[in-house]
Amino acid sequence: PDDLILNAFRYRLNDNQQAGEQVVSILVSGYGLDLAAYATYFDALSAAVTLAHAAELVRDHAAFIPHLDQWLANYANFIDQLQHPPEDSTIVDHVWLGFLTLISGIVLDAQDRFEAGCEIFRHTIAQIRPEGYLAAAVEGGDEASFQRQFWVVAALVCMAEAATHAGVDLWNYNYRGISVTTAAAYVTYYYY
């Protein structure tokens, strides 16, 4: 549902118990955990990120606590299914899979997943050109090059921020002086 995150924030920021209960009810129902329900691989990846975010925001809700272990097991199974990208996957899919891997490590308290996500972040930063673009995202020079670069940068920024909250500073990670902020600046500088 469109209001899943909104209600999760209502619970977290305003202690709105009813909004929290709505989120818990949706999560416990298994909503979003059926890979066949998604039109594209990217849709499944972005939904999995949203589910993780919602679950973290209501993790301490009294109605979620008795169901948390089962939800986490179901979520882990869903994430495991996503670890095999389709043959036609794009650079956006691969970076978003890294984003999902990192945050699923946080949600599932799985250090191996978290570290794998951090490694994908580092590998992606190493592929960014000095100007700030990821060649695989902008290659072809078609109309979608901005969109691909934007989605890659969005995932990298979110990965850096999520890792910070888990005690790992990816904001300051750089390779040859290139960092996530180099890529973020490219989107603004070259496209606007």
C-alpha positions in Angstrom: 0.0 0.0 0.0 1.1 3.5 -0.8 0.7 4.6 2.8 2.9 1.9 4.4 5.9 4.1 5.0 3.8 7.1 5.8 2.0 5.2 8.5 5.3 3.7 9.8 6.7 7.2 10.2 3.5 8.3 11.9 4.1 5.6 14.4 7.8 6.3 14.8 7.7 10.1 14.9 4.2 10.7 16.5 3.7 7.5 18.5 0.5 7.0 16.5 -0.4 3.5 17.7 -3.2 3.1 15.1 -0.9 3.9 12.2 1.6 1.4 13.7 -1.0 -1.3 14.0 -1.9 -0.8 10.3 1.7 -1.3 9.3 2.1 -4.3 11.5 -1.1 -5.8 10.1 0.2 -5.4 6.5 3.6 -6.8 7.3 2.3 -9.8 9.3 -0.1 -10.6 6.4 2.9 -11.4 4.2 2.2 -8.4 2.0 5.0 -7.9 -0.6 6.8 -11.1 0.0 5.7 -12.9 -3.1 8.2 -12.5 -5.9 5.6 -13.5 -8.5 3.6 -10.4 -7.6 6.1 -8.0 -9.2 6.2 -7.0 -12.8 9.9 -6.4 -12.8 13.0 -7.4 -10.8 13.5 -3.7 -9.9 10.0 -3.5 -8.6 10.7 -6.4 -6.2 14.0 -4.9 -5.1 12.5 -1.5 -4.3 9.5 -3.1 -2.5 11.9 -5.2 -0.4 13.7 -2.0 0.6 10.4 -0.4 1.5 9.4 -3.4 3.6 12.7 -3.4 5.5 12.3 0.3 6.2 8.7 -0.1 7.4 9.6 -3.1 9.6 12.5 -1.2 11.2 10.2 1.7 12.0 7.6 -0.5 13.8 10.1 -3.1 15.1 9.2 -2.2 18.7 5.4 -2.0 18.2 3.7 -4.3 20.8 1.6 -5.9 18.0 4.7 -6.7 15.9 6.9 -8.2 18.6 5.2 -11.6 18.8 5.3 -11.9 15.0 8.8 -10.4 14.4 10.8 -13.6 14.2 8.4 -15.2 11.7 8.3 -12.0 9.6 12.1 -11.8 9.6 12.3 -15.5 8.5 9.8 -14.8 5.7 11.7 -11.6 4.7 15.0 -13.4 4.7 13.5 -16.0 2.3 12.3 -13.3 0.0 15.7 -11.6 0.0 17.4 -14.9 -0.7 15.1 -15.3 -3.8 16.2 -11.9 -5.0 19.9 -12.8 -4.9 19.7 -14.2 -8.4 19.2 -11.4 -10.8 17.7 -12.1 -14.2 19.9 -12.3 -17.2 18.6 -9.0 -18.5 19.3 -7.1 -15.2 20.9 -3.7 -15.4 23.5 -1.8 -13.4 20.6 -0.2 -11.5 19.3 -3.7 -10.6 22.8 -4.7 -9.4 23.4 -1.6 -7.3 19.9 -1.8 -5.8 20.6 -5.5 -5.0 23.6 -4.2 -3.1 21.5 -1.7 -1.3 19.0 -4.4 -0.4 21.8 -6.7 0.8 23.2 -4.0 3.0 19.9 -3.0 4.6 18.7 -6.6 4.9 21.9 -7.2 6.9 20.8 -4.5 9.3 17.1 -5.6 9.5 18.0 -9.3 9.9 21.0 -8.6 12.1 23.2 -10.6 9.7 26.7 -9.2 9.6 27.6 -11.2 6.5 24.8 -9.6 4.5 25.7 -6.2 5.8 29.4 -6.6 4.8 28.5 -8.0 1.4 26.4 -4.8 0.8 29.2 -2.6 1.9 31.6 -4.5 -0.5 29.1 -3.8 -3.4 29.2 -0.2 -2.4 33.0 -0.1 -2.4 33.1 -2.0 -5.7 30.6 0.5 -7.3 32.6 3.5 -6.1 35.7 2.0 -7.7 33.9 2.0 -11.0 32.9 5.7 -10.9 34.8 7.9 -13.3 36.6 10.9 -12.0 33.9 13.1 -13.4 31.4 11.3 -11.2 29.5 9.1 -13.5 29.2 5.3 -13.6 30.0 4.3 -17.2 27.6 1.3 -17.1 24.7 3.7 -16.1 25.2 6.3 -18.8 26.5 4.2 -21.7 24.6 4.5 -24.8 23.8 8.1 -24.2 20.1 7.4 -24.6 17.3 9.3 -22.9 17.4 6.9 -19.9 21.0 7.6 -19.0 20.1 10.2 -16.5 17.5 8.0 -14.9 20.0 5.1 -14.6 22.6 7.4 -13.1 20.0 8.9 -10.7 18.8 5.5 -9.4 22.4 4.3 -8.9 23.3 7.5 -7.0 20.1 7.2 -4.9 21.0 3.7 -3.9 24.6 4.6 -3.1 23.5 7.6 -1.0 21.0 5.5 0.9 23.7 2.8 1.4 26.1 5.3 2.9 23.5 6.6 5.3 22.2 3.2 6.4 25.8 2.0 7.0 26.4 5.1 9.1 23.6 4.2 11.4 25.1 0.7 11.7 28.5 2.1 12.6 30.3 2.0 9.2 31.3 5.3 7.5 30.8 4.8 3.8 30.3 8.5 3.3 34.1 9.0 3.6 35.1 5.9 1.6 36.9 6.9 -1.5 38.8 5.2 -4.3 41.3 7.4 -6.1 39.7 10.4 -4.4 36.3 9.5 -5.8 33.4 9.0 -3.4 29.6 8.8 -3.3 29.5 12.6 -3.1 31.4 12.7 -6.4 28.6 10.7 -8.0 25.9 12.8 -6.4 27.5 16.0 -7.6 27.7 14.7 -11.1 23.9 14.2 -11.3 23.4 17.9 -10.4 26.2 19.4 -12.3 25.9 17.6 -15.6 22.2 17.2 -15.9 21.0 20.5 -14.6 
